[in-house]
Amino acid sequence: MTREKIATPPEFARHMGDNDWKLDVWVQPGAKKNDLAGVYQGCVKVRLNAPAADNKANKALVSYLASKLGLKKNQIQLESGRTNRRKVLAVVSSREPDWERLVPSGSNNV
């Protein structure tokens, strides 16, 4: 089954020009498994099994989102929110990421 490209980016993704995107993320560290949990307060909500200690959750977040979007880890960087649940990530990609991969089917605001 092929995914249809989203016509406009979702509320949690902002195009900043050329190859730059900003991604608003709400993180729930210490979950049983890595998973997407819909949209929460204008952010894509991500559950991570990594603890919120020693920057482990931030590293796991970048790795998880890179794999979901089909990007390399070095294309995603934490821009703000190092010690908060709400984070802003900078995404650099020559093509628009497939945001549909971050929206669980049938998801509503959490």
N, C-alpha and C positions, 0 to 999 in steps of 0.2 A: 504494500500500500504506500503510495507516495503522499507526502505531506504538501499541502498547499501553502505557499508563502503568504505570510501575514502582510496585508497591504500597508498598514502603518504599524510602527513599533508599539508594543504594549506600554502601559503607563509607567512601568519600571525601567524602561530603556529610553535614553535620549541620545539622538544623533548630535554630535558636537562639531561635525565638519569632517571632510575627507574620509579618513579611516578611523576616526575616533568616536567612541560611544561611552556613555556613562550608564552604569547599571546599579539601580537601588536594590539592596538586598537586606532581608531580615533573617538573621541566623539564630537557630536554636541548637546550641552545642549540647553534647552529651546524650543525643538521641540513640535509639537502638540501632538505627541504620541510616545511611545517607539517603535522603529522599527529598523530593520537591513537595511543598505543602500548599500550593496555590499562591494567592496574592494577599498580602496583609499590609495595611496602611500604606498603600502605594508602592510596596516593595514585593519582589518575588521572595517567598519564604522558603528557606532551605534548612532542612534538619540534617545535622551532622553528628556522626558518632564520635568525633574527636572532642576531647575536653577543651574548655575555654581557658587553658593554662599554657604558658610558655609558647604562645603564638601558634599552637597546634591546630586550633579551629580555623584560623585565618589561612594557614597553608592548605588545610583540607578543603576549604571553600574554593580557593583558586583552582586546585587540582580537580575537584568535582565539577565545577562550572566549565572548565576547559574541556573536560571529557564530554559533558552534555552538549556543548556548543560545537564540538569538533575542532577546537582550537588548541594551540600549544599553550602550556602554562605561562610562558614568557609573554604571551599576548594579553594576559589579564593581570592587572596589578591592583592591590588595595590602595585606594586613594585617601579614604578617610574612614574613621570608625574602628580603628585598631582594637580598642578595648570596649566597644559598644556592640550591641546586637544589630543595630542599624548601621549598614556599611555602604559606601559608594566605591564601586570598582571601575577602573578605566579599562576598556576593551579596545584593542587596536587590531583591526582586521581589514584587509583589502576588499573584502566582500561583506555585505550585511550578514551578521550571524542569524541563524535560524531560530528566532525567538520562540517559535512554536514548541521547540524542545524543552523550554522552561515552563510551559503552561500545561499542567496535567489535564488530560481530557476530562471534560465535565466539571472542571474546577470553578468554584465561586470564591468570593472573598472569604477569608478565614476569620 
